[in-house]
Amino acid sequence: MGGQEVLRELRADPSLADLPVVVLTGVDDDASERRALSNGANSYTFKGRNPDVLFDNVASATTYWTRVHRRPAGSENSLAA
């Protein structure tokens, strides 16, 4: 199973659909990036880039996810609903 198929499977599963996904790949072309983003990736970066770019992409995706899923004060800290 390739990365694009894994991404489609994640997005199709309601219990996993909203997990942040940052694609790290050896493929650096616009078509692959557009395909990954259209399949639901939150970010796309290739292995030849500066590692700080990957760190920033992961931080951005996880910060967004945390904001969207922040529980009201006093609620249980568990991710399980």
Sequence and secondary structure as in RCSB ss.txt:
>XXXX:A:sequence
MGGQEVLRELRADPSLADLPVVVLTGVDDDASERRALSNGANSYTFKGRNPDVLFDNVASATTYWTRVHRRPAGS
ENSLAA
>XXXX:A:secstr
  HHHHHHHHHHSTTTTTS  EEEES   HHHHHHHHHTT SEEEETTS HHHHHHHHHHHHHHHHHHT   TTS
   S  
